[in-house]
């Protein structure tokens, strides 16, 4: 899709995000991963609501890190536009995945353009619910994200609600879409939809996009043949 004129204070490459209120994320099925069982770098196609590709996301993680850390691995995810320009970079450091260690929970930094932070997604401690804060570049809290008690996709979509800080107003959703049975059971190739207000700050839209990838790695990356997949919590 051709990029519209860039609005004021909009990072280069995010112009199109200012015009839409939904994005679809489709993870590519890696045949080598299905055959060998070895985790490969994730690849995603990011589309608008009409199915037109607007971005392409590629994980950049060393093999040993993928092998040793699995879905808990630190990663760099590079998001490029249709002209192959890197417009967003996501950085996830190595952090704890257990609620027993509330001092070292998950975090994701969103850069747009690469090298310039525009926001963060930080996990907040809760004994059984997935909860996150969406923060701006000054690390000021802007939105909250809350998921279900058991974020397991079993023949149904899984919604993570994006709310105001007082949790009284729902402003968007991050939805894990149910795929075909083969993809759900034998692979970790997932589909997501991210909804947000059209007039939301474009930087926060980019951060919500990053939050979707963090949710994917935390809760939907494990593949267990013959059973449903859950994230480690």
NORTA-V194408 format. One record per backbone hydrogen bond with DSSP energy under -1.0 kcal/mol. CO is the residue of the C=O (numbers start at 1). NH is the residue of the N-H. If there is no record, write none. Layout:
BEGIN
co: {CO & CO}
nh: {NH & NH}
END
This chain:
BEGIN
co: {7 & 11 & 16 & 21 & 23 & 24 & 25 & 26 & 30 & 31 & 32 & 33 & 42 & 43 & 44 & 45 & 46 & 46 & 47 & 48 & 52 & 55 & 56 & 57 & 58 & 62 & 63 & 64 & 65 & 66 & 69 & 70 & 75 & 76 & 77 & 78 & 79 & 79 & 80 & 81 & 85 & 88 & 89 & 90 & 91 & 92 & 98 & 101 & 104 & 106 & 108 & 109 & 110 & 110 & 111 & 113 & 116 & 119 & 120 & 121 & 122 & 130 & 131 & 132 & 133 & 134 & 134 & 135 & 136 & 140 & 143 & 144 & 145 & 146 & 150 & 158 & 160 & 161 & 162 & 162 & 163 & 164 & 169 & 172 & 173 & 174 & 175 & 176 & 180 & 181 & 182 & 183 & 190 & 191 & 192 & 193 & 194 & 195 & 197 & 201 & 202 & 203 & 204 & 205 & 206 & 207 & 208 & 209 & 210 & 211 & 212 & 213 & 214 & 215 & 216 & 224 & 233}
nh: {10 & 14 & 19 & 196 & 194 & 47 & 192 & 45 & 34 & 35 & 36 & 37 & 59 & 28 & 57 & 26 & 54 & 55 & 24 & 51 & 48 & 46 & 80 & 44 & 78 & 66 & 67 & 68 & 69 & 70 & 72 & 73 & 92 & 60 & 90 & 58 & 87 & 88 & 56 & 84 & 81 & 79 & 111 & 77 & 109 & 75 & 101 & 104 & 96 & 123 & 121 & 91 & 118 & 119 & 89 & 116 & 112 & 110 & 135 & 108 & 133 & 147 & 124 & 145 & 122 & 142 & 143 & 120 & 139 & 136 & 134 & 163 & 132 & 161 & 152 & 176 & 174 & 146 & 171 & 172 & 144 & 167 & 164 & 162 & 195 & 160 & 193 & 158 & 184 & 185 & 186 & 187 & 27 & 177 & 25 & 175 & 23 & 173 & 200 & 205 & 206 & 207 & 208 & 209 & 210 & 211 & 212 & 213 & 214 & 215 & 216 & 217 & 218 & 219 & 220 & 227 & 99}
END
